Amino acid sequence: MARTVDITIPDIGSNDGIEVVRWNKKPGETFCAGEELCELVTDKAAFSLEAPQDGRLLEIYTPEKSHPKVGDRAARIEIA
């Protein structure tokens, strides 16, 4: 049975200055566990937001070039 889960912006050591650089998946596309869903960058480093399990991207809440805070919803996914 599939269920939906919200993915949040992880604590990457900088609560300010996080930017969503690029989404590698579009809503409706599937992904595998560990696959990079989007790229995040701070003033010090770049990070990947990885898929926790196999699934499908349903909705993006933080578009490219947005500046979310730690804990903000990034996307909603569907997992088996």
N, CA, C and O atoms as a Tinker XYZ file with bonds, in Angstrom:
   320  protein
     1  N      0.837000   -1.176000    0.000000    73     2
     2  CA     0.000000    0.000000    0.000000    64     1     3
     3  C      0.889000    1.248000    0.000000    63     2     4     5
     4  O      1.768000    1.380000    0.852000    81     3
     5  N      0.668000    2.146000   -0.933000    73     3     6
     6  CA     1.463000    3.369000   -1.049000    64     5     7
     7  C      1.007000    4.392000   -0.019000    63     6     8     9
     8  O     -0.167000    4.456000    0.347000    81     7
     9  N      1.974000    5.194000    0.440000    73     7    10
    10  CA     1.636000    6.278000    1.354000    64     9    11
    11  C      2.431000    7.519000    0.963000    63    10    12    13
    12  O      3.475000    7.417000    0.317000    81    11
    13  N      1.937000    8.685000    1.354000    73    11    14
    14  CA     2.632000    9.925000    1.035000    64    13    15
    15  C      3.437000   10.390000    2.238000    63    14    16    17
    16  O      3.037000   10.212000    3.389000    81    15
    17  N      4.579000   10.987000    1.940000    73    15    18
    18  CA     5.503000   11.471000    2.961000    64    17    19
    19  C      6.024000   12.830000    2.509000    63    18    20    21
    20  O      6.313000   13.031000    1.329000    81    19
    21  N      6.142000   13.760000    3.449000    73    19    22
    22  CA     6.771000   15.032000    3.144000    64    21    23
    23  C      8.260000   14.940000    3.422000    63    22    24    25
    24  O      8.676000   14.423000    4.459000    81    23
    25  N      9.056000   15.441000    2.497000    73    23    26
    26  CA    10.502000   15.539000    2.649000    64    25    27
    27  C     10.784000   16.964000    3.111000    63    26    28    29
    28  O     10.241000   17.918000    2.553000    81    27
    29  N     11.634000   17.112000    4.133000    73    27    30
    30  CA    11.943000   18.442000    4.638000    64    29    31
    31  C     13.398000   18.820000    4.364000    63    30    32    33
    32  O     14.239000   17.970000    4.071000    81    31
    33  N     13.661000   20.103000    4.469000    73    31    34
    34  CA    15.026000   20.596000    4.294000    64    33    35
    35  C     15.839000   20.147000    5.506000    63    34    36    37
    36  O     15.488000   20.475000    6.640000    81    35
    37  N     16.921000   19.403000    5.282000    73    35    38
    38  CA    17.707000   18.888000    6.406000    64    37    39
    39  C     18.580000   19.977000    7.029000    63    38    40    41
    40  O     18.816000   21.024000    6.427000    81    39
    41  N     19.046000   19.712000    8.229000    73    39    42
    42  CA    19.986000   20.604000    8.900000    64    41    43
    43  C     21.360000   20.356000    8.291000    63    42    44    45
    44  O     21.998000   19.342000    8.570000    81    43
    45  N     21.804000   21.280000    7.468000    73    43    46
    46  CA    23.088000   21.127000    6.783000    64    45    47
    47  C     24.120000   22.115000    7.330000    63    46    48    49
    48  O     25.101000   22.452000    6.667000    81    47
    49  N     23.870000   22.563000    8.550000    73    47    50
    50  CA    24.838000   23.419000    9.218000    64    49    51
    51  C     24.642000   24.900000    8.990000    63    50    52    53
    52  O     25.433000   25.709000    9.475000    81    51
    53  N     23.606000   25.271000    8.264000    73    51    54
    54  CA    23.350000   26.684000    8.005000    64    53    55
    55  C     21.860000   26.885000    7.880000    63    54    56    57
    56  O     21.250000   26.453000    6.902000    81    55
    57  N     21.262000   27.544000    8.872000    73    55    58
    58  CA    19.830000   27.791000    8.808000    64    57    59
    59  C     19.508000   28.936000    7.853000    63    58    60    61
    60  O     18.410000   28.991000    7.299000    81    59
    61  N     20.444000   29.834000    7.659000    73    59    62
    62  CA    20.259000   30.943000    6.721000    64    61    63
    63  C     21.131000   30.704000    5.507000    63    62    64    65
    64  O     22.194000   30.093000    5.616000    81    63
    65  N     20.704000   31.167000    4.374000    73    63    66
    66  CA    21.520000   31.086000    3.187000    64    65    67
    67  C     21.429000   29.774000    2.433000    63    66    68    69
    68  O     22.287000   29.496000    1.596000    81    67
    69  N     20.410000   28.949000    2.702000    73    67    70
    70  CA    20.204000   27.728000    1.920000    64    69    71
    71  C     19.456000   28.115000    0.648000    63    70    72    73
    72  O     18.494000   28.881000    0.693000    81    71
    73  N     19.900000   27.588000   -0.471000    73    71    74
    74  CA    19.215000   27.831000   -1.745000    64    73    75
    75  C     18.979000   26.503000   -2.452000    63    74    76    77
    76  O     19.857000   25.641000   -2.479000    81    75
    77  N     17.797000   26.345000   -3.019000    73    75    78
    78  CA    17.506000   25.192000   -3.873000    64    77    79
    79  C     18.043000   25.540000   -5.260000    63    78    80    81
    80  O     17.545000   26.452000   -5.920000    81    79
    81  N     19.053000   24.808000   -5.687000    73    79    82
    82  CA    19.708000   25.094000   -6.960000    64    81    83
    83  C     18.952000   24.456000   -8.124000    63    82    84    85
    84  O     18.646000   25.110000   -9.121000    81    83
    85  N     18.659000   23.161000   -7.975000    73    83    86
    86  CA    18.032000   22.445000   -9.096000    64    85    87
    87  C     17.296000   21.223000   -8.589000    63    86    88    89
    88  O     17.783000   20.510000   -7.711000    81    87
    89  N     16.118000   20.984000   -9.146000    73    87    90
    90  CA    15.393000   19.725000   -8.928000    64    89    91
    91  C     15.766000   18.786000  -10.061000    63    90    92    93
    92  O     15.709000   19.169000  -11.230000    81    91
    93  N     16.144000   17.569000   -9.729000    73    91    94
    94  CA    16.522000   16.572000  -10.732000    64    93    95
    95  C     15.346000   15.716000  -11.183000    63    94    96    97
    96  O     15.450000   14.962000  -12.151000    81    95
    97  N     14.233000   15.837000  -10.477000    73    95    98
    98  CA    13.010000   15.115000  -10.833000    64    97    99
    99  C     11.870000   16.113000  -10.922000    63    98   100   101
   100  O     11.868000   17.152000  -10.260000    81    99
   101  N     10.904000   15.766000  -11.759000    73    99   102
   102  CA     9.688000   16.564000  -11.890000    64   101   103
   103  C      8.535000   15.797000  -11.259000    63   102   104   105
   104  O      8.592000   14.571000  -11.169000    81   103
   105  N      7.488000   16.497000  -10.820000    73   103   106
   106  CA     6.330000   15.780000  -10.288000    64   105   107
   107  C      5.842000   14.709000  -11.265000    63   106   108   109
   108  O      5.717000   14.947000  -12.467000    81   107
   109  N      5.575000   13.539000  -10.719000    73   107   110
   110  CA     5.138000   12.392000  -11.522000    64   109   111
   111  C      6.248000   11.423000  -11.849000    63   110   112   113
   112  O      5.979000   10.273000  -12.195000    81   111
   113  N      7.512000   11.865000  -11.747000    73   111   114
   114  CA     8.636000   10.988000  -12.062000    64   113   115
   115  C      8.970000   10.084000  -10.875000    63   114   116   117
   116  O      8.781000   10.455000   -9.716000    81   115
   117  N      9.465000    8.907000  -11.188000    73   115   118
   118  CA     9.847000    7.944000  -10.153000    64   117   119
   119  C     11.340000    8.077000   -9.848000    63   118   120   121
   120  O     12.105000    8.658000  -10.618000    81   119
   121  N     11.725000    7.518000   -8.696000    73   119   122
   122  CA    13.114000    7.557000   -8.274000    64   121   123
   123  C     13.411000    6.336000   -7.424000    63   122   124   125
   124  O     12.500000    5.647000   -6.964000    81   123
   125  N     14.695000    6.075000   -7.220000    73   123   126
   126  CA    15.161000    4.965000   -6.383000    64   125   127
   127  C     15.715000    5.520000   -5.072000    63   126   128   129
   128  O     16.117000    6.681000   -5.005000    81   127
   129  N     15.733000    4.697000   -4.047000    73   127   130
   130  CA    16.296000    5.092000   -2.756000    64   129   131
   131  C     17.726000    5.572000   -2.948000    63   130   132   133
   132  O     18.510000    4.932000   -3.649000    81   131
   133  N     18.069000    6.697000   -2.327000    73   131   134
   134  CA    19.403000    7.246000   -2.421000    64   133   135
   135  C     19.641000    8.148000   -3.619000    63   134   136   137
   136  O     20.672000    8.816000   -3.699000    81   135
   137  N     18.699000    8.174000   -4.546000    73   135   138
   138  CA    18.847000    9.027000   -5.725000    64   137   139
   139  C     18.708000   10.494000   -5.331000    63   138   140   141
   140  O     17.894000   10.836000   -4.473000    81   139
   141  N     19.493000   11.347000   -5.948000    73   139   142
   142  CA    19.449000   12.775000   -5.655000    64   141   143
   143  C     18.185000   13.397000   -6.240000    63   142   144   145
   144  O     17.978000   13.385000   -7.453000    81   143
   145  N     17.342000   13.941000   -5.359000    73   143   146
   146  CA    16.121000   14.594000   -5.811000    64   145   147
   147  C     16.379000   16.049000   -6.177000    63   146   148   149
   148  O     15.877000   16.542000   -7.187000    81   147
   149  N     17.169000   16.738000   -5.346000    73   147   150
   150  CA    17.508000   18.119000   -5.656000    64   149   151
   151  C     18.852000   18.482000   -5.045000    63   150   152   153
   152  O     19.382000   17.780000   -4.183000    81   151
   153  N     19.388000   19.609000   -5.521000    73   151   154
   154  CA    20.658000   20.116000   -5.041000    64   153   155
   155  C     20.402000   21.354000   -4.188000    63   154   156   157
   156  O     19.651000   22.249000   -4.575000    81   155
   157  N     21.044000   21.387000   -3.019000    73   155   158
   158  CA    20.984000   22.525000   -2.121000    64   157   159
   159  C     22.380000   23.110000   -2.008000    63   158   160   161
   160  O     23.370000   22.384000   -2.103000    81   159
   161  N     22.463000   24.411000   -1.807000    73   159   162
   162  CA    23.767000   25.048000   -1.633000    64   161   163
   163  C     23.667000   26.086000   -0.517000    63   162   164   165
   164  O     22.643000   26.749000   -0.351000    81   163
   165  N     24.754000   26.208000    0.240000    73   163   166
   166  CA    24.894000   27.274000    1.231000    64   165   167
   167  C     26.091000   28.112000    0.794000    63   166   168   169
   168  O     26.679000   27.862000   -0.258000    81   167
   169  N     26.443000   29.089000    1.591000    73   167   170
   170  CA    27.606000   29.898000    1.239000    64   169   171
   171  C     28.913000   29.118000    1.389000    63   170   172   173
   172  O     29.967000   29.593000    0.968000    81   171
   173  N     28.850000   27.908000    1.993000    73   171   174
   174  CA    30.058000   27.128000    2.232000    64   173   175
   175  C     30.153000   25.826000    1.441000    63   174   176   177
   176  O     31.260000   25.368000    1.156000    81   175
   177  N     29.029000   25.222000    1.080000    73   175   178
   178  CA    29.088000   23.907000    0.428000    64   177   179
   179  C     27.794000   23.591000   -0.319000    63   178   180   181
   180  O     26.776000   24.262000   -0.151000    81   179
   181  N     27.865000   22.554000   -1.146000    73   179   182
   182  CA    26.697000   22.034000   -1.864000    64   181   183
   183  C     26.298000   20.699000   -1.249000    63   182   184   185
   184  O     27.154000   19.933000   -0.807000    81   183
   185  N     25.006000   20.425000   -1.222000    73   183   186
   186  CA    24.466000   19.209000   -0.629000    64   185   187
   187  C     23.396000   18.632000   -1.536000    63   186   188   189
   188  O     22.802000   19.344000   -2.346000    81   187
   189  N     23.154000   17.336000   -1.395000    73   187   190
   190  CA    22.092000   16.657000   -2.125000    64   189   191
   191  C     20.959000   16.313000   -1.174000    63   190   192   193
   192  O     21.197000   15.899000   -0.040000    81   191
   193  N     19.739000   16.483000   -1.634000    73   191   194
   194  CA    18.569000   15.994000   -0.917000    64   193   195
   195  C     18.215000   14.672000   -1.579000    63   194   196   197
   196  O     17.729000   14.643000   -2.710000    81   195
   197  N     18.462000   13.573000   -0.863000    73   195   198
   198  CA    18.316000   12.240000   -1.446000    64   197   199
   199  C     16.988000   11.595000   -1.065000    63   198   200   201
   200  O     16.409000   11.892000   -0.020000    81   199
   201  N     16.526000   10.713000   -1.933000    73   199   202
   202  CA    15.289000    9.973000   -1.693000    64   201   203
   203  C     15.507000    8.946000   -0.582000    63   202   204   205
   204  O     16.488000    8.203000   -0.618000    81   203
   205  N     14.613000    8.894000    0.397000    73   203   206
   206  CA    14.774000    7.934000    1.486000    64   205   207
   207  C     14.423000    6.505000    1.078000    63   206   208   209
   208  O     14.944000    5.549000    1.652000    81   207
   209  N     13.543000    6.357000    0.092000    73   207   210
   210  CA    13.088000    5.051000   -0.400000    64   209   211
   211  C     12.712000    5.197000   -1.866000    63   210   212   213
   212  O     12.653000    6.308000   -2.393000    81   211
   213  N     12.459000    4.070000   -2.522000    73   211   214
   214  CA    11.928000    4.111000   -3.884000    64   213   215
   215  C     10.562000    4.779000   -3.850000    63   214   216   217
   216  O      9.802000    4.604000   -2.898000    81   215
   217  N     10.254000    5.539000   -4.883000    73   215   218
   218  CA     8.947000    6.173000   -4.911000    64   217   219
   219  C      8.727000    7.063000   -6.107000    63   218   220   221
   220  O      9.352000    6.904000   -7.155000    81   219
   221  N      7.808000    8.018000   -5.922000    73   219   222
   222  CA     7.422000    8.933000   -6.994000    64   221   223
   223  C      7.256000   10.327000   -6.401000    63   222   224   225
   224  O      6.670000   10.488000   -5.331000    81   223
   225  N      7.771000   11.325000   -7.095000    73   223   226
   226  CA     7.636000   12.711000   -6.661000    64   225   227
   227  C      6.231000   13.196000   -6.987000    63   226   228   229
   228  O      5.795000   13.135000   -8.136000    81   227
   229  N      5.531000   13.673000   -5.976000    73   227   230
   230  CA     4.166000   14.147000   -6.177000    64   229   231
   231  C      4.085000   15.656000   -6.342000    63   230   232   233
   232  O      3.410000   16.153000   -7.243000    81   231
   233  N      4.781000   16.393000   -5.460000    73   231   234
   234  CA     4.665000   17.847000   -5.477000    64   233   235
   235  C      5.941000   18.469000   -4.924000    63   234   236   237
   236  O      6.559000   17.933000   -4.004000    81   235
   237  N      6.328000   19.609000   -5.499000    73   235   238
   238  CA     7.486000   20.364000   -5.038000    64   237   239
   239  C      6.981000   21.606000   -4.318000    63   238   240   241
   240  O      6.184000   22.366000   -4.868000    81   239
   241  N      7.448000   21.816000   -3.078000    73   239   242
   242  CA     7.050000   22.986000   -2.294000    64   241   243
   243  C      8.095000   24.096000   -2.314000    63   242   244   245
   244  O      7.759000   25.262000   -2.103000    81   243
   245  N      9.351000   23.753000   -2.564000    73   243   246
   246  CA    10.427000   24.740000   -2.604000    64   245   247
   247  C     11.023000   24.765000   -4.004000    63   246   248   249
   248  O     11.886000   23.948000   -4.323000    81   247
   249  N     10.581000   25.678000   -4.830000    73   247   250
   250  CA    11.046000   25.706000   -6.219000    64   249   251
   251  C     12.514000   26.109000   -6.325000    63   250   252   253
   252  O     13.109000   26.594000   -5.362000    81   251
   253  N     13.080000   25.903000   -7.493000    73   251   254
   254  CA    14.455000   26.304000   -7.756000    64   253   255
   255  C     14.609000   27.801000   -7.489000    63   254   256   257
   256  O     13.708000   28.593000   -7.764000    81   255
   257  N     15.756000   28.163000   -6.953000    73   255   258
   258  CA    16.123000   29.537000   -6.598000    64   257   259
   259  C     15.424000   30.041000   -5.343000    63   258   260   261
   260  O     15.586000   31.206000   -4.978000    81   259
   261  N     14.642000   29.178000   -4.667000    73   259   262
   262  CA    14.014000   29.586000   -3.408000    64   261   263
   263  C     15.017000   29.428000   -2.269000    63   262   264   265
   264  O     16.050000   28.776000   -2.424000    81   263
   265  N     14.705000   30.029000   -1.128000    73   263   266
   266  CA    15.603000   30.040000    0.031000    64   265   267
   267  C     14.863000   29.525000    1.265000    63   266   268   269
   268  O     14.460000   30.309000    2.125000    81   267
   269  N     14.684000   28.191000    1.348000    73   267   270
   270  CA    13.968000   27.619000    2.488000    64   269   271
   271  C     14.825000   27.613000    3.751000    63   270   272   273
   272  O     16.038000   27.817000    3.701000    81   271
   273  N     14.173000   27.376000    4.867000    73   271   274
   274  CA    14.830000   27.227000    6.167000    64   273   275
   275  C     14.881000   25.739000    6.518000    63   274   276   277
   276  O     14.136000   24.935000    5.958000    81   275
   277  N     15.753000   25.388000    7.438000    73   275   278
   278  CA    15.819000   24.015000    7.941000    64   277   279
   279  C     14.441000   23.625000    8.475000    63   278   280   281
   280  O     13.826000   24.375000    9.232000    81   279
   281  N     13.966000   22.456000    8.078000    73   279   282
   282  CA    12.670000   21.956000    8.525000    64   281   283
   283  C     11.512000   22.298000    7.614000    63   282   284   285
   284  O     10.434000   21.721000    7.760000    81   283
   285  N     11.696000   23.228000    6.665000    73   283   286
   286  CA    10.627000   23.547000    5.713000    64   285   287
   287  C     10.339000   22.344000    4.831000    63   286   288   289
   288  O     11.239000   21.557000    4.536000    81   287
   289  N      9.095000   22.200000    4.411000    73   287   290
   290  CA     8.748000   21.126000    3.483000    64   289   291
   291  C      9.370000   21.421000    2.118000    63   290   292   293
   292  O      9.200000   22.509000    1.568000    81   291
   293  N     10.082000   20.448000    1.587000    73   291   294
   294  CA    10.692000   20.587000    0.274000    64   293   295
   295  C      9.802000   19.966000   -0.794000    63   294   296   297
   296  O      9.619000   20.537000   -1.869000    81   295
   297  N      9.246000   18.786000   -0.490000    73   295   298
   298  CA     8.442000   18.063000   -1.483000    64   297   299
   299  C      7.581000   17.015000   -0.797000    63   298   300   301
   300  O      7.801000   16.655000    0.360000    81   299
   301  N      6.607000   16.543000   -1.535000    73   299   302
   302  CA     5.782000   15.407000   -1.094000    64   301   303
   303  C      6.071000   14.268000   -2.058000    63   302   304   305
   304  O      6.072000   14.441000   -3.277000    81   303
   305  N      6.317000   13.086000   -1.470000    73   303   306
   306  CA     6.590000   11.902000   -2.281000    64   305   307
   307  C      5.621000   10.787000   -1.920000    63   306   308   309
   308  O      4.994000   10.801000   -0.861000    81   307
   309  N      5.516000    9.826000   -2.822000    73   307   310
   310  CA     4.724000    8.629000   -2.576000    64   309   311
   311  C      5.695000    7.454000   -2.518000    63   310   312   313
   312  O      6.511000    7.267000   -3.420000    81   311
   313  N      5.600000    6.665000   -1.454000    73   311   314
   314  CA     6.467000    5.504000   -1.322000    64   313   315
   315  C      5.608000    4.254000   -1.126000    63   314   316   317
   316  O      4.476000    4.327000   -0.649000    81   315
   317  N      6.173000    3.109000   -1.506000    73   315   318
   318  CA     5.437000    1.852000   -1.387000    64   317   319
   319  C      5.499000    1.321000    0.019000    63   318   320
   320  O      4.933000    0.266000    0.306000    81   319
